[in-house]
Amino acid sequence: MIRYRTTPESADENQRLIEGVYAELATAAPVLRYSSFRLADGVTFVHVVDGAGLPELAAFQEFQRELDSRLAGDVAREEATLIGSYAAATATNRG
């Protein structure tokens, strides 16, 4: 799990770059679980990653390239153990 804060002026750009990673994941389809969250303060982001393949993606490399310039503090990395996961069906994928 990775948690960090961006500067207020960099938050939207950071989100745009993360969305680019998801666009590439949709086509590359590596074997991994990856979730990203933008917290209510608008500048804190949390990423949960389980698996490999993310660093090889061009969009992820683009996201990482100038990450330091978008940060407003340190990046916190913590190991976490998955206890469970649930994804409810959405209106677009219900049969």
N, CA, C and O atoms as CSV, one atom per row, in Angstrom:
chain,resi,resn,atom,element,x,y,z
A,1,MET,N,N,0.851,-1.159,0.000
A,1,MET,CA,C,0.000,0.000,0.000
A,1,MET,C,C,0.902,1.228,0.000
A,1,MET,O,O,1.867,1.303,0.760
A,2,ILE,N,N,0.584,2.169,-0.843
A,2,ILE,CA,C,1.375,3.388,-0.978
A,2,ILE,C,C,0.452,4.575,-0.760
A,2,ILE,O,O,-0.628,4.656,-1.346
A,3,ARG,N,N,0.891,5.496,0.091
A,3,ARG,CA,C,0.084,6.679,0.423
A,3,ARG,C,C,0.975,7.907,0.337
A,3,ARG,O,O,2.103,7.904,0.830
A,4,TYR,N,N,0.460,8.954,-0.292
A,4,TYR,CA,C,1.218,10.199,-0.413
A,4,TYR,C,C,0.274,11.364,-0.647
A,4,TYR,O,O,-0.892,11.181,-0.997
A,5,ARG,N,N,0.798,12.566,-0.446
A,5,ARG,CA,C,0.055,13.798,-0.712
A,5,ARG,C,C,0.737,14.535,-1.845
A,5,ARG,O,O,1.964,14.568,-1.937
A,6,THR,N,N,-0.071,15.120,-2.698
A,6,THR,CA,C,0.458,15.974,-3.759
A,6,THR,C,C,0.232,17.428,-3.362
A,6,THR,O,O,-0.500,17.720,-2.417
A,7,THR,N,N,0.865,18.322,-4.087
A,7,THR,CA,C,0.548,19.726,-3.912
A,7,THR,C,C,-0.853,19.945,-4.494
A,7,THR,O,O,-1.262,19.209,-5.392
A,8,PRO,N,N,-1.589,20.934,-4.004
A,8,PRO,CA,C,-2.943,21.171,-4.533
A,8,PRO,C,C,-2.956,21.406,-6.043
A,8,PRO,O,O,-3.869,20.948,-6.730
A,9,GLU,N,N,-1.961,22.107,-6.562
A,9,GLU,CA,C,-1.933,22.396,-7.997
A,9,GLU,C,C,-1.544,21.181,-8.839
A,9,GLU,O,O,-1.700,21.207,-10.060
A,10,SER,N,N,-1.042,20.121,-8.211
A,10,SER,CA,C,-0.633,18.917,-8.949
A,10,SER,C,C,-1.633,17.770,-8.849
A,10,SER,O,O,-1.490,16.771,-9.553
A,11,ALA,N,N,-2.631,17.891,-8.000
A,11,ALA,CA,C,-3.539,16.774,-7.730
A,11,ALA,C,C,-4.307,16.310,-8.965
A,11,ALA,O,O,-4.408,15.108,-9.214
A,12,ASP,N,N,-4.845,17.241,-9.734
A,12,ASP,CA,C,-5.603,16.842,-10.926
A,12,ASP,C,C,-4.707,16.181,-11.964
A,12,ASP,O,O,-5.120,15.215,-12.606
A,13,GLU,N,N,-3.496,16.682,-12.139
A,13,GLU,CA,C,-2.540,16.076,-13.076
A,13,GLU,C,C,-2.169,14.677,-12.609
A,13,GLU,O,O,-2.058,13.759,-13.421
A,14,ASN,N,N,-1.977,14.511,-11.301
A,14,ASN,CA,C,-1.658,13.201,-10.749
A,14,ASN,C,C,-2.788,12.215,-11.053
A,14,ASN,O,O,-2.541,11.080,-11.461
A,15,GLN,N,N,-4.017,12.658,-10.849
A,15,GLN,CA,C,-5.164,11.793,-11.154
A,15,GLN,C,C,-5.212,11.457,-12.637
A,15,GLN,O,O,-5.469,10.308,-12.997
A,16,ARG,N,N,-4.970,12.435,-13.503
A,16,ARG,CA,C,-4.979,12.188,-14.945
A,16,ARG,C,C,-3.947,11.113,-15.318
A,16,ARG,O,O,-4.229,10.238,-16.136
A,17,LEU,N,N,-2.765,11.182,-14.720
A,17,LEU,CA,C,-1.726,10.192,-15.008
A,17,LEU,C,C,-2.115,8.803,-14.503
A,17,LEU,O,O,-1.830,7.800,-15.158
A,18,ILE,N,N,-2.758,8.748,-13.349
A,18,ILE,CA,C,-3.236,7.459,-12.824
A,18,ILE,C,C,-4.292,6.880,-13.756
A,18,ILE,O,O,-4.288,5.680,-14.031
A,19,GLU,N,N,-5.191,7.722,-14.240
A,19,GLU,CA,C,-6.208,7.254,-15.183
A,19,GLU,C,C,-5.564,6.709,-16.450
A,19,GLU,O,O,-6.090,5.771,-17.049
A,20,GLY,N,N,-4.449,7.272,-16.868
A,20,GLY,CA,C,-3.704,6.752,-18.004
A,20,GLY,C,C,-3.163,5.356,-17.752
A,20,GLY,O,O,-3.120,4.523,-18.658
A,21,VAL,N,N,-2.751,5.106,-16.522
A,21,VAL,CA,C,-2.288,3.762,-16.155
A,21,VAL,C,C,-3.432,2.769,-16.309
A,21,VAL,O,O,-3.240,1.680,-16.850
A,22,TYR,N,N,-4.621,3.138,-15.837
A,22,TYR,CA,C,-5.771,2.234,-15.970
A,22,TYR,C,C,-6.147,1.993,-17.431
A,22,TYR,O,O,-6.553,0.889,-17.792
A,23,ALA,N,N,-6.017,2.998,-18.256
A,23,ALA,CA,C,-6.304,2.814,-19.687
A,23,ALA,C,C,-5.349,1.790,-20.295
A,23,ALA,O,O,-5.760,0.942,-21.086
A,24,GLU,N,N,-4.072,1.875,-19.919
A,24,GLU,CA,C,-3.121,0.897,-20.447
A,24,GLU,C,C,-3.328,-0.482,-19.832
A,24,GLU,O,O,-3.169,-1.493,-20.517
A,25,LEU,N,N,-3.679,-0.536,-18.552
A,25,LEU,CA,C,-3.969,-1.826,-17.923
A,25,LEU,C,C,-5.110,-2.543,-18.638
A,25,LEU,O,O,-5.099,-3.768,-18.753
A,26,ALA,N,N,-6.079,-1.796,-19.109
A,26,ALA,CA,C,-7.229,-2.389,-19.794
A,26,ALA,C,C,-6.815,-3.130,-21.059
A,26,ALA,O,O,-7.450,-4.114,-21.437
A,27,THR,N,N,-5.756,-2.665,-21.712
A,27,THR,CA,C,-5.305,-3.342,-22.932
A,27,THR,C,C,-4.186,-4.333,-22.667
A,27,THR,O,O,-4.126,-5.379,-23.313
A,28,ALA,N,N,-3.293,-4.023,-21.724
A,28,ALA,CA,C,-2.154,-4.900,-21.446
A,28,ALA,C,C,-2.559,-6.112,-20.605
A,28,ALA,O,O,-2.023,-7.206,-20.787
A,29,ALA,N,N,-3.500,-5.913,-19.692
A,29,ALA,CA,C,-4.056,-6.963,-18.834
A,29,ALA,C,C,-3.009,-7.825,-18.130
A,29,ALA,O,O,-3.057,-9.050,-18.241
A,30,PRO,N,N,-2.056,-7.212,-17.403
A,30,PRO,CA,C,-1.115,-8.035,-16.632
A,30,PRO,C,C,-1.841,-8.698,-15.459
A,30,PRO,O,O,-2.925,-8.267,-15.064
A,31,VAL,N,N,-1.238,-9.737,-14.914
A,31,VAL,CA,C,-1.844,-10.439,-13.790
A,31,VAL,C,C,-1.474,-9.686,-12.515
A,31,VAL,O,O,-0.395,-9.874,-11.952
A,32,LEU,N,N,-2.390,-8.834,-12.074
A,32,LEU,CA,C,-2.196,-8.094,-10.833
A,32,LEU,C,C,-3.501,-7.488,-10.384
A,32,LEU,O,O,-4.459,-7.394,-11.152
A,33,ARG,N,N,-3.527,-7.079,-9.142
A,33,ARG,CA,C,-4.638,-6.297,-8.600
A,33,ARG,C,C,-4.077,-4.917,-8.309
A,33,ARG,O,O,-3.005,-4.782,-7.719
A,34,TYR,N,N,-4.799,-3.906,-8.723
A,34,TYR,CA,C,-4.334,-2.537,-8.521
A,34,TYR,C,C,-5.539,-1.647,-8.308
A,34,TYR,O,O,-6.456,-1.622,-9.128
A,35,SER,N,N,-5.537,-0.921,-7.212
A,35,SER,CA,C,-6.608,0.022,-6.899
A,35,SER,C,C,-5.977,1.340,-6.503
A,35,SER,O,O,-4.928,1.366,-5.860
A,36,SER,N,N,-6.610,2.427,-6.885
A,36,SER,CA,C,-6.131,3.762,-6.534
A,36,SER,C,C,-7.290,4.567,-5.979
A,36,SER,O,O,-8.431,4.436,-6.420
A,37,PHE,N,N,-6.972,5.402,-5.003
A,37,PHE,CA,C,-7.985,6.220,-4.361
A,37,PHE,C,C,-7.467,7.642,-4.203
A,37,PHE,O,O,-6.293,7.855,-3.899
A,38,ARG,N,N,-8.346,8.607,-4.412
A,38,ARG,CA,C,-8.068,10.008,-4.090
A,38,ARG,C,C,-8.956,10.327,-2.895
A,38,ARG,O,O,-10.181,10.254,-2.992
A,39,LEU,N,N,-8.350,10.676,-1.780
A,39,LEU,CA,C,-9.104,10.867,-0.559
A,39,LEU,C,C,-9.847,12.205,-0.567
A,39,LEU,O,O,-9.618,13.055,-1.427
A,40,ALA,N,N,-10.730,12.368,0.397
A,40,ALA,CA,C,-11.627,13.516,0.443
A,40,ALA,C,C,-10.908,14.861,0.505
A,40,ALA,O,O,-11.471,15.876,0.096
A,41,ASP,N,N,-9.677,14.885,1.007
A,41,ASP,CA,C,-8.956,16.160,1.059
A,41,ASP,C,C,-8.514,16.633,-0.321
A,41,ASP,O,O,-8.072,17.771,-0.479
A,42,GLY,N,N,-8.635,15.756,-1.323
A,42,GLY,CA,C,-8.319,16.111,-2.705
A,42,GLY,C,C,-6.855,16.025,-3.082
A,42,GLY,O,O,-6.520,16.129,-4.262
A,43,VAL,N,N,-5.977,15.838,-2.112
A,43,VAL,CA,C,-4.536,15.813,-2.408
A,43,VAL,C,C,-3.841,14.550,-1.922
A,43,VAL,O,O,-2.662,14.344,-2.207
A,44,THR,N,N,-4.552,13.709,-1.198
A,44,THR,CA,C,-3.963,12.460,-0.714
A,44,THR,C,C,-4.413,11.320,-1.609
A,44,THR,O,O,-5.595,11.177,-1.922
A,45,PHE,N,N,-3.439,10.511,-2.015
A,45,PHE,CA,C,-3.695,9.369,-2.891
A,45,PHE,C,C,-3.215,8.097,-2.204
A,45,PHE,O,O,-2.204,8.097,-1.502
A,46,VAL,N,N,-3.949,7.026,-2.415
A,46,VAL,CA,C,-3.585,5.715,-1.888
A,46,VAL,C,C,-3.649,4.732,-3.047
A,46,VAL,O,O,-4.621,4.704,-3.803
A,47,HIS,N,N,-2.604,3.927,-3.174
A,47,HIS,CA,C,-2.546,2.882,-4.193
A,47,HIS,C,C,-2.351,1.548,-3.478
A,47,HIS,O,O,-1.529,1.433,-2.569
A,48,VAL,N,N,-3.106,0.556,-3.893
A,48,VAL,CA,C,-2.965,-0.793,-3.364
A,48,VAL,C,C,-2.598,-1.685,-4.538
A,48,VAL,O,O,-3.343,-1.793,-5.512
A,49,VAL,N,N,-1.438,-2.324,-4.432
A,49,VAL,CA,C,-0.906,-3.129,-5.538
A,49,VAL,C,C,-0.620,-4.533,-5.038
A,49,VAL,O,O,-0.013,-4.715,-3.983
A,50,ASP,N,N,-1.057,-5.521,-5.796
A,50,ASP,CA,C,-0.767,-6.914,-5.506
A,50,ASP,C,C,-0.440,-7.589,-6.827
A,50,ASP,O,O,-1.324,-7.798,-7.657
A,51,GLY,N,N,0.812,-7.926,-7.022
A,51,GLY,CA,C,1.243,-8.580,-8.254
A,51,GLY,C,C,2.343,-7.794,-8.925
A,51,GLY,O,O,2.821,-6.787,-8.403
A,52,ALA,N,N,2.733,-8.265,-10.084
A,52,ALA,CA,C,3.836,-7.649,-10.825
A,52,ALA,C,C,3.337,-7.169,-12.180
A,52,ALA,O,O,2.224,-7.491,-12.598
A,53,GLY,N,N,4.162,-6.405,-12.849
A,53,GLY,CA,C,3.838,-5.965,-14.199
A,53,GLY,C,C,3.582,-4.480,-14.324
A,53,GLY,O,O,3.684,-3.924,-15.418
A,54,LEU,N,N,3.256,-3.837,-13.236
A,54,LEU,CA,C,2.958,-2.408,-13.287
A,54,LEU,C,C,4.152,-1.570,-13.749
A,54,LEU,O,O,3.972,-0.703,-14.604
A,55,PRO,N,N,5.357,-1.787,-13.225
A,55,PRO,CA,C,6.501,-0.946,-13.633
A,55,PRO,C,C,6.851,-1.024,-15.117
A,55,PRO,O,O,7.496,-0.116,-15.639
A,56,GLU,N,N,6.446,-2.072,-15.797
A,56,GLU,CA,C,6.759,-2.222,-17.220
A,56,GLU,C,C,5.849,-1.395,-18.122
A,56,GLU,O,O,6.176,-1.176,-19.288
A,57,LEU,N,N,4.722,-0.935,-17.605
A,57,LEU,CA,C,3.772,-0.177,-18.416
A,57,LEU,C,C,4.293,1.224,-18.719
A,57,LEU,O,O,4.794,1.910,-17.828
A,58,ALA,N,N,4.176,1.643,-19.965
A,58,ALA,CA,C,4.625,2.984,-20.368
A,58,ALA,C,C,3.877,4.065,-19.589
A,58,ALA,O,O,4.477,5.061,-19.186
A,59,ALA,N,N,2.587,3.881,-19.376
A,59,ALA,CA,C,1.796,4.877,-18.652
A,59,ALA,C,C,2.235,4.973,-17.193
A,59,ALA,O,O,2.223,6.061,-16.617
A,60,PHE,N,N,2.623,3.848,-16.589
A,60,PHE,CA,C,3.104,3.882,-15.213
A,60,PHE,C,C,4.461,4.584,-15.142
A,60,PHE,O,O,4.729,5.335,-14.205
A,61,GLN,N,N,5.306,4.337,-16.127
A,61,GLN,CA,C,6.593,5.036,-16.179
A,61,GLN,C,C,6.384,6.537,-16.328
A,61,GLN,O,O,7.112,7.328,-15.727
A,62,GLU,N,N,5.393,6.935,-17.125
A,62,GLU,CA,C,5.049,8.355,-17.276
A,62,GLU,C,C,4.558,8.927,-15.946
A,62,GLU,O,O,4.936,10.038,-15.572
A,63,PHE,N,N,3.722,8.177,-15.233
A,63,PHE,CA,C,3.235,8.588,-13.923
A,63,PHE,C,C,4.399,8.798,-12.953
A,63,PHE,O,O,4.404,9.763,-12.187
A,64,GLN,N,N,5.371,7.909,-12.984
A,64,GLN,CA,C,6.509,7.965,-12.060
A,64,GLN,C,C,7.516,9.064,-12.406
A,64,GLN,O,O,8.196,9.581,-11.519
A,65,ARG,N,N,7.617,9.423,-13.688
A,65,ARG,CA,C,8.697,10.284,-14.171
A,65,ARG,C,C,8.869,11.559,-13.354
A,65,ARG,O,O,9.986,11.859,-12.932
A,66,GLU,N,N,7.835,12.295,-13.124
A,66,GLU,CA,C,7.961,13.558,-12.395
A,66,GLU,C,C,7.141,13.547,-11.103
A,66,GLU,O,O,6.684,14.589,-10.634
A,67,LEU,N,N,6.967,12.366,-10.545
A,67,LEU,CA,C,6.182,12.242,-9.321
A,67,LEU,C,C,6.753,13.114,-8.207
A,67,LEU,O,O,5.996,13.779,-7.500
A,68,ASP,N,N,8.066,13.123,-8.041
A,68,ASP,CA,C,8.677,13.914,-6.970
A,68,ASP,C,C,8.270,15.382,-7.028
A,68,ASP,O,O,8.103,16.019,-5.988
A,69,SER,N,N,8.112,15.917,-8.218
A,69,SER,CA,C,7.745,17.331,-8.342
A,69,SER,C,C,6.284,17.585,-7.971
A,69,SER,O,O,5.902,18.726,-7.710
A,70,ARG,N,N,5.459,16.526,-7.946
A,70,ARG,CA,C,4.055,16.673,-7.580
A,70,ARG,C,C,3.807,16.449,-6.092
A,70,ARG,O,O,2.726,16.758,-5.591
A,71,LEU,N,N,4.795,15.915,-5.386
A,71,LEU,CA,C,4.603,15.538,-3.986
A,71,LEU,C,C,4.695,16.713,-3.029
A,71,LEU,O,O,5.419,17.682,-3.263
A,72,ALA,N,N,3.941,16.599,-1.946
A,72,ALA,CA,C,4.003,17.569,-0.845
A,72,ALA,C,C,4.353,16.806,0.426
A,72,ALA,O,O,3.619,16.865,1.412
A,73,GLY,N,N,5.462,16.099,0.403
A,73,GLY,CA,C,5.876,15.295,1.548
A,73,GLY,C,C,6.409,13.959,1.086
A,73,GLY,O,O,6.656,13.742,-0.100
A,74,ASP,N,N,6.581,13.075,2.038
A,74,ASP,CA,C,7.154,11.760,1.756
A,74,ASP,C,C,6.090,10.767,1.298
A,74,ASP,O,O,4.894,10.950,1.525
A,75,VAL,N,N,6.561,9.725,0.655
A,75,VAL,CA,C,5.712,8.612,0.242
A,75,VAL,C,C,5.809,7.546,1.326
A,75,VAL,O,O,6.908,7.162,1.727
A,76,ALA,N,N,4.663,7.066,1.800
A,76,ALA,CA,C,4.634,6.009,2.810
A,76,ALA,C,C,4.288,4.690,2.128
A,76,ALA,O,O,3.248,4.561,1.481
A,77,ARG,N,N,5.179,3.714,2.286
A,77,ARG,CA,C,4.934,2.378,1.743
A,77,ARG,C,C,4.779,1.406,2.902
A,77,ARG,O,O,5.610,1.365,3.809
A,78,GLU,N,N,3.707,0.625,2.861
A,78,GLU,CA,C,3.453,-0.344,3.909
A,78,GLU,C,C,3.047,-1.666,3.292
A,78,GLU,O,O,2.331,-1.702,2.291
A,79,GLU,N,N,3.500,-2.736,3.884
A,79,GLU,CA,C,3.046,-4.061,3.484
A,79,GLU,C,C,1.663,-4.283,4.077
A,79,GLU,O,O,1.381,-3.834,5.188
A,80,ALA,N,N,0.824,-4.956,3.360
A,80,ALA,CA,C,-0.524,-5.259,3.843
A,80,ALA,C,C,-0.886,-6.674,3.410
A,80,ALA,O,O,-0.426,-7.150,2.372
A,81,THR,N,N,-1.695,-7.328,4.196
A,81,THR,CA,C,-2.169,-8.669,3.887
A,81,THR,C,C,-3.652,-8.598,3.555
A,81,THR,O,O,-4.451,-8.111,4.354
A,82,LEU,N,N,-4.014,-9.080,2.383
A,82,LEU,CA,C,-5.399,-9.070,1.957
A,82,LEU,C,C,-6.195,-10.053,2.801
A,82,LEU,O,O,-5.845,-11.229,2.899
A,83,ILE,N,N,-7.250,-9.571,3.400
A,83,ILE,CA,C,-8.142,-10.420,4.181
A,83,ILE,C,C,-9.319,-10.864,3.327
A,83,ILE,O,O,-9.809,-11.985,3.461
A,84,GLY,N,N,-9.761,-9.994,2.464
A,84,GLY,CA,C,-10.878,-10.308,1.584
A,84,GLY,C,C,-11.063,-9.196,0.580
A,84,GLY,O,O,-10.528,-8.099,0.744
A,85,SER,N,N,-11.814,-9.482,-0.450
A,85,SER,CA,C,-12.080,-8.504,-1.488
A,85,SER,C,C,-13.451,-8.799,-2.066
A,85,SER,O,O,-13.817,-9.960,-2.245
A,86,TYR,N,N,-14.206,-7.757,-2.359
A,86,TYR,CA,C,-15.539,-7.936,-2.912
A,86,TYR,C,C,-15.791,-6.837,-3.924
A,86,TYR,O,O,-15.511,-5.669,-3.655
A,87,ALA,N,N,-16.303,-7.189,-5.055
A,87,ALA,CA,C,-16.679,-6.210,-6.073
A,87,ALA,C,C,-18.133,-6.455,-6.429
A,87,ALA,O,O,-18.479,-7.500,-6.979
A,88,ALA,N,N,-18.977,-5.494,-6.116
A,88,ALA,CA,C,-20.395,-5.616,-6.426
A,88,ALA,C,C,-20.608,-5.426,-7.919
A,88,ALA,O,O,-19.864,-4.692,-8.569
A,89,ALA,N,N,-21.606,-6.076,-8.453
A,89,ALA,CA,C,-21.950,-5.902,-9.861
A,89,ALA,C,C,-22.464,-4.489,-10.078
A,89,ALA,O,O,-23.216,-3.957,-9.261
A,90,THR,N,N,-22.060,-3.899,-11.164
A,90,THR,CA,C,-22.552,-2.562,-11.503
A,90,THR,C,C,-23.655,-2.682,-12.537
A,90,THR,O,O,-23.856,-3.750,-13.116
A,91,ALA,N,N,-24.360,-1.608,-12.767
A,91,ALA,CA,C,-25.458,-1.619,-13.730
A,91,ALA,C,C,-24.986,-2.029,-15.116
A,91,ALA,O,O,-25.753,-2.612,-15.882
A,92,THR,N,N,-23.718,-1.729,-15.454
A,92,THR,CA,C,-23.234,-2.046,-16.790
A,92,THR,C,C,-22.805,-3.497,-16.942
A,92,THR,O,O,-22.697,-3.983,-18.067
A,93,ASN,N,N,-22.556,-4.211,-15.832
A,93,ASN,CA,C,-22.143,-5.594,-16.011
A,93,ASN,C,C,-23.124,-6.594,-15.418
A,93,ASN,O,O,-22.780,-7.767,-15.266
A,94,ARG,N,N,-24.318,-6.169,-15.084
A,94,ARG,CA,C,-25.353,-7.097,-14.627
A,94,ARG,C,C,-26.019,-7.746,-15.817
A,94,ARG,O,O,-26.251,-7.096,-16.836
A,95,GLY,N,N,-26.323,-9.004,-15.695
A,95,GLY,CA,C,-26.887,-9.756,-16.798
A,95,GLY,C,C,-28.301,-9.569,-17.058
A,95,GLY,O,O,-28.845,-10.178,-17.980
